Amino acid sequence: MGRVFDFAKRRIVGYIVTWTLVLLFLGIFYPADPPAQAGALIILGIAFLGSLLYTRRMKRRQKARRDAEERAKQMQQAYQMQQMTRMQAPQPPVGQAQVERAQQLEATRRAGGR
């Protein structure tokens, strides 16, 4: 899904979480009578912070998911490119490939001995 939809989804969830927390705190702390203005502002502030923390967590997860999708796409493209180069490159005869490997091993042994 797109970034706009993710943003909208986080805002909607944020509003729902905020008002759920407000109603929960009002029900717990003030079951019969409404709070004074200062108490209501404190409850709104606490609910807003809770909502902010929850939507921030959603944003981190969405970013991790997007990054994982991007890495998977890059890995798939790299694999396809590798397969294409393998198909296009001429394959040496079996005996020649063994000689080349032996030469490479010898070269690495010499380089490692220095």
C-alpha positions in Angstrom: 0.0 0.0 0.0 1.1 3.5 -0.6 2.6 6.0 1.8 -0.6 8.2 1.8 -2.7 5.2 2.8 -0.3 4.3 5.6 -0.3 7.9 6.8 -4.2 8.0 6.8 -4.4 4.6 8.5 -2.0 5.8 11.3 -4.1 9.0 11.7 -7.4 7.1 12.0 -5.9 4.6 14.4 -4.4 7.5 16.4 -7.8 9.2 16.7 -9.4 5.9 17.8 -6.7 5.2 20.4 -6.9 8.8 21.7 -10.6 8.8 22.3 -10.6 5.2 23.6 -8.0 6.2 26.2 -9.9 9.4 27.0 -13.1 7.5 27.6 -11.3 4.9 29.6 -9.6 7.4 31.9 -12.9 9.3 32.3 -14.7 6.1 33.3 -12.0 5.1 35.7 -11.2 8.4 37.4 -14.5 10.2 37.1 -17.3 7.6 37.0 -20.2 9.9 38.1 -19.2 13.5 37.6 -17.2 15.2 34.8 -13.7 16.5 35.6 -12.7 20.1 36.0 -11.0 21.7 33.0 -7.5 21.0 34.2 -8.3 17.3 34.8 -9.8 17.0 31.4 -6.7 18.6 29.8 -4.5 16.2 31.7 -6.5 13.2 30.5 -6.4 14.5 26.9 -2.7 15.0 27.2 -2.1 11.4 28.5 -4.4 10.0 25.8 -2.6 12.0 23.1 0.8 10.7 24.3 -0.5 7.2 24.3 -1.8 7.6 20.8 1.5 9.1 19.6 3.5 6.3 21.0 1.2 3.7 19.4 1.2 5.3 16.0 5.0 5.8 16.2 5.3 2.0 16.7 3.1 1.5 13.6 5.3 3.8 11.6 8.5 1.9 12.6 6.8 -1.4 11.6 5.7 0.0 8.2 9.2 1.4 7.5 10.7 -2.0 8.4 8.2 -3.8 6.1 9.0 -1.3 3.2 12.7 -1.8 3.7 12.3 -5.6 3.7 10.3 -5.4 0.5 12.9 -3.2 -1.1 15.7 -5.5 -0.1 13.8 -8.5 -1.5 13.2 -6.7 -4.8 16.9 -5.8 -5.0 18.0 -9.4 -4.2 15.6 -10.7 -6.9 17.0 -8.3 -9.5 20.6 -9.2 -8.6 19.7 -12.9 -8.9 18.1 -12.4 -12.3 21.2 -10.4 -13.5 23.4 -13.2 -12.2 21.4 -15.8 -14.1 21.5 -13.7 -17.2 25.3 -13.4 -17.1 25.7 -17.1 -16.4 23.6 -17.9 -19.5 25.5 -15.5 -21.7 29.0 -16.4 -20.6 30.6 -19.3 -22.5 31.3 -22.3 -20.3 34.9 -23.6 -20.4 35.4 -27.3 -21.0 35.5 -29.4 -17.8 39.3 -30.0 -18.0 40.1 -26.4 -18.6 37.9 -25.3 -15.6 39.9 -27.6 -13.3 43.2 -26.2 -14.6 41.9 -22.7 -14.0 40.9 -23.6 -10.4 44.3 -25.1 -9.7 46.0 -21.9 -11.0 43.8 -19.8 -8.8 44.6 -21.9 -5.8 48.2 -21.7 -6.5 48.0 -17.9 -6.9 46.2 -17.5 -3.6 48.7 -19.7 -1.8 51.6 -17.6 -3.1 49.8 -14.4 -2.1 49.0 -15.7 1.3 52.6 -16.8 1.9 54.0 -13.3 1.5 
